[in-house]
Amino acid sequence: MDAGEASSSGCLVKTRKELFVYLMESGATKFDEKIKKLEEYLLTFGPFSEEDFLKFKDDFKHLKCDLKARWTSAFYKKERFLKQNESWLNMAFTIPKKVKQVSSGRPQKEARGEKQKP
């Protein structure tokens, strides 16, 4: 499965490298601001169920800690970061599937063509 595709469970899968590239191109200057923009971007794939949202937040927290530690160990240099973390960056990050929006109110009447008079 290619990165960015939906898996059979309906989840969206992106590589950590795709997320890192988004992070670097976010336009923010501080690393924490970049992380916040990345989180906001990933949340646009919602809305999620409460359970999926909690799992996403936990997974993102781990990703954020890993990114920060690896970025620091690369002395804030993009080329060094990419070289030192090549295999880690090729691993997947899974975004939960969207919750199906259920409309409230009366269901739509099926179209049957022209009414026939009795």
C-alpha atoms as a printed R data frame, in Angstrom:
    type eleno elety resid chain resno       x      y       z
1   ATOM     1    CA   MET     A     1   0.000  0.000   0.000
2   ATOM     2    CA   ASP     A     2   1.322  3.430  -0.928
3   ATOM     3    CA   ALA     A     3   1.579  6.115   1.696
4   ATOM     4    CA   GLY     A     4  -1.436  8.349   1.884
5   ATOM     5    CA   GLU     A     5  -3.810  5.563   0.863
6   ATOM     6    CA   ALA     A     6  -6.659  4.232   2.917
7   ATOM     7    CA   SER     A     7  -6.066  0.812   4.408
8   ATOM     8    CA   SER     A     8  -8.659 -1.957   4.335
9   ATOM     9    CA   SER     A     9  -9.890 -0.750   7.737
10  ATOM    10    CA   GLY     A    10 -10.627  2.652   6.226
11  ATOM    11    CA   CYS     A    11  -7.773  4.395   8.061
12  ATOM    12    CA   LEU     A    12  -5.512  6.823   6.240
13  ATOM    13    CA   VAL     A    13  -1.839  5.877   6.299
14  ATOM    14    CA   LYS     A    14   0.976  8.409   5.859
15  ATOM    15    CA   THR     A    15   4.698  7.860   6.252
16  ATOM    16    CA   ARG     A    16   6.508  9.754   8.960
17  ATOM    17    CA   LYS     A    17   8.596 11.282   6.185
18  ATOM    18    CA   GLU     A    18   5.472 12.802   4.604
19  ATOM    19    CA   LEU     A    19   4.570 14.238   7.995
20  ATOM    20    CA   PHE     A    20   8.106 15.578   8.479
21  ATOM    21    CA   VAL     A    21   8.028 17.262   5.063
22  ATOM    22    CA   TYR     A    22   4.692 18.878   5.947
23  ATOM    23    CA   LEU     A    23   6.191 19.957   9.264
24  ATOM    24    CA   MET     A    24   9.174 21.619   7.586
25  ATOM    25    CA   GLU     A    25   7.008 23.322   4.943
26  ATOM    26    CA   SER     A    26   4.381 24.547   7.411
27  ATOM    27    CA   GLY     A    27   5.695 28.111   7.389
28  ATOM    28    CA   ALA     A    28   6.054 28.288  11.171
29  ATOM    29    CA   THR     A    29   9.401 29.324  12.628
30  ATOM    30    CA   LYS     A    30   9.446 27.506  15.979
31  ATOM    31    CA   PHE     A    31   9.384 23.718  16.212
32  ATOM    32    CA   ASP     A    32   6.422 23.714  18.632
33  ATOM    33    CA   GLU     A    33   4.436 25.875  16.206
34  ATOM    34    CA   LYS     A    34   5.261 23.447  13.388
35  ATOM    35    CA   ILE     A    35   4.053 20.526  15.521
36  ATOM    36    CA   LYS     A    36   0.805 22.384  16.269
37  ATOM    37    CA   LYS     A    37   0.233 23.023  12.543
38  ATOM    38    CA   LEU     A    38   0.888 19.348  11.791
39  ATOM    39    CA   GLU     A    39  -1.643 18.287  14.417
40  ATOM    40    CA   GLU     A    40  -4.234 20.716  13.022
41  ATOM    41    CA   TYR     A    41  -3.601 19.347   9.520
42  ATOM    42    CA   LEU     A    42  -4.073 15.746  10.644
43  ATOM    43    CA   LEU     A    43  -7.277 16.629  12.492
44  ATOM    44    CA   THR     A    44  -8.778 17.846   9.197
45  ATOM    45    CA   PHE     A    45  -9.174 14.175   8.270
46  ATOM    46    CA   GLY     A    46 -11.850 13.899  11.024
47  ATOM    47    CA   PRO     A    47 -14.313 13.986  12.613
48  ATOM    48    CA   PHE     A    48 -13.403 10.882  14.578
49  ATOM    49    CA   SER     A    49 -15.270  8.817  17.109
50  ATOM    50    CA   GLU     A    50 -14.319  9.578  20.702
51  ATOM    51    CA   GLU     A    51 -12.333  6.326  20.942
52  ATOM    52    CA   ASP     A    52 -10.462  7.021  17.695
53  ATOM    53    CA   PHE     A    53  -9.807 10.623  18.743
54  ATOM    54    CA   LEU     A    54  -8.238  9.490  22.026
55  ATOM    55    CA   LYS     A    55  -6.093  6.931  20.177
56  ATOM    56    CA   PHE     A    56  -5.039  9.575  17.654
57  ATOM    57    CA   LYS     A    57  -4.069 12.001  20.441
58  ATOM    58    CA   ASP     A    58  -1.989  9.299  22.155
59  ATOM    59    CA   ASP     A    59  -0.278  8.244  18.902
60  ATOM    60    CA   PHE     A    60   0.400 11.875  17.997
61  ATOM    61    CA   LYS     A    61   1.870 12.545  21.439
62  ATOM    62    CA   HIS     A    62   4.367  9.705  20.892
63  ATOM    63    CA   LEU     A    63   5.165 10.929  17.373
64  ATOM    64    CA   LYS     A    64   5.712 14.466  18.679
65  ATOM    65    CA   CYS     A    65   8.116 13.262  21.405
66  ATOM    66    CA   ASP     A    66  10.027 11.078  18.935
67  ATOM    67    CA   LEU     A    67  10.255 13.873  16.367
68  ATOM    68    CA   LYS     A    68  11.487 16.372  18.932
69  ATOM    69    CA   ALA     A    69  14.135 14.000  20.330
70  ATOM    70    CA   ARG     A    70  15.365 12.963  16.873
71  ATOM    71    CA   TRP     A    71  15.383 16.564  15.613
72  ATOM    72    CA   THR     A    72  17.448 17.636  18.626
73  ATOM    73    CA   SER     A    73  19.903 14.751  18.171
74  ATOM    74    CA   ALA     A    74  20.373 15.821  14.532
75  ATOM    75    CA   PHE     A    75  21.347 19.302  15.807
76  ATOM    76    CA   TYR     A    76  18.367 20.867  14.001
77  ATOM    77    CA   LYS     A    77  19.758 20.062  10.549
78  ATOM    78    CA   LYS     A    78  17.302 18.685   7.994
79  ATOM    79    CA   GLU     A    79  19.859 16.699   5.959
80  ATOM    80    CA   ARG     A    80  21.346 15.116   9.074
81  ATOM    81    CA   PHE     A    81  17.870 14.289  10.413
82  ATOM    82    CA   LEU     A    82  16.837 12.609   7.151
83  ATOM    83    CA   LYS     A    83  20.058 10.583   6.974
84  ATOM    84    CA   GLN     A    84  20.042  9.442  10.620
85  ATOM    85    CA   ASN     A    85  16.346  8.516  10.631
86  ATOM    86    CA   GLU     A    86  15.779  7.060   7.182
87  ATOM    87    CA   SER     A    87  14.229  3.761   8.286
88  ATOM    88    CA   TRP     A    88  12.180  5.413  11.057
89  ATOM    89    CA   LEU     A    89  10.817  7.976   8.577
90  ATOM    90    CA   ASN     A    90   9.643  5.215   6.221
91  ATOM    91    CA   MET     A    91   7.385  3.765   8.907
92  ATOM    92    CA   ALA     A    92   3.661  4.480   8.789
93  ATOM    93    CA   PHE     A    93   1.520  6.776  10.882
94  ATOM    94    CA   THR     A    94  -2.144  5.802  10.858
95  ATOM    95    CA   ILE     A    95  -4.944  8.337  10.980
96  ATOM    96    CA   PRO     A    96  -8.306  6.917  12.117
97  ATOM    97    CA   LYS     A    97 -11.204  6.666   9.730
98  ATOM    98    CA   LYS     A    98 -13.852  9.354   9.639
99  ATOM    99    CA   VAL     A    99 -17.054  8.911  11.562
100 ATOM   100    CA   LYS     A   100 -19.936  8.599   9.173
101 ATOM   101    CA   GLN     A   101 -22.116 11.682   9.432
102 ATOM   102    CA   VAL     A   102 -25.675 10.704  10.245
103 ATOM   103    CA   SER     A   103 -28.238 13.251   9.206
104 ATOM   104    CA   SER     A   104 -31.103 13.853  11.539
105 ATOM   105    CA   GLY     A   105 -34.688 14.373  10.552
106 ATOM   106    CA   ARG     A   106 -37.048 12.641   8.234
107 ATOM   107    CA   PRO     A   107 -35.539 10.296   5.638
108 ATOM   108    CA   GLN     A   108 -35.731 11.271   1.986
109 ATOM   109    CA   LYS     A   109 -38.590  9.827  -0.025
110 ATOM   110    CA   GLU     A   110 -37.489  7.624  -2.907
111 ATOM   111    CA   ALA     A   111 -38.076  8.989  -6.388
112 ATOM   112    CA   ARG     A   112 -40.481  6.753  -8.309
113 ATOM   113    CA   GLY     A   113 -40.998  8.643 -11.471
114 ATOM   114    CA   GLU     A   114 -44.425  9.994 -12.399
115 ATOM   115    CA   LYS     A   115 -47.401  9.287 -10.159
116 ATOM   116    CA   GLN     A   116 -50.134  7.274 -11.728
117 ATOM   117    CA   LYS     A   117 -53.745  8.340 -11.179
118 ATOM   118    CA   PRO     A   118 -56.127  5.659  -9.898
